Amino acid sequence: MRKRIKSFLITASSLVGTAFLSVVLTPEWASFLGFANDKLLGWGIPAGVVALVGVLVSEVWKQILNKNIIASAIKEGVASSSASFDEIPELY
């Protein structure tokens, strides 16, 4: 679970850093972000909340992919020698 939290924080900070750089470096992107933010605020949803929900969904999707790939590997006998899932590195 700690890996998921760490990955979430890394992705969220990357998202914030990317948004900051894109606003500073390209005025066109800044105007688009302003337009999107106005629309979201009009609906009562702050853009930061949408971004963090997107990151959370991304982390859940990565976990689902990892479980499916690990289960497939165990079924095929590739990872049958491992004692637990903790020994198998995360794939995404």
Sequence and secondary structure as in RCSB ss.txt:
>XXXX:A:sequence
MRKRIKSFLITASSLVGTAFLSVVLTPEWASFLGFANDKLLGWGIPAGVVALVGVLVSEVWKQILNKNIIASAIK
EGVASSSASFDEIPELY
>XXXX:A:secstr
 HHHHHHHHHHHHHHHHHHHHHHHH HHHHHHHHHHHHHHHHTT  HHHHHHHHHHHHHHHHHHHHHHHHHHHHH
HTSSTT SSGGGS    
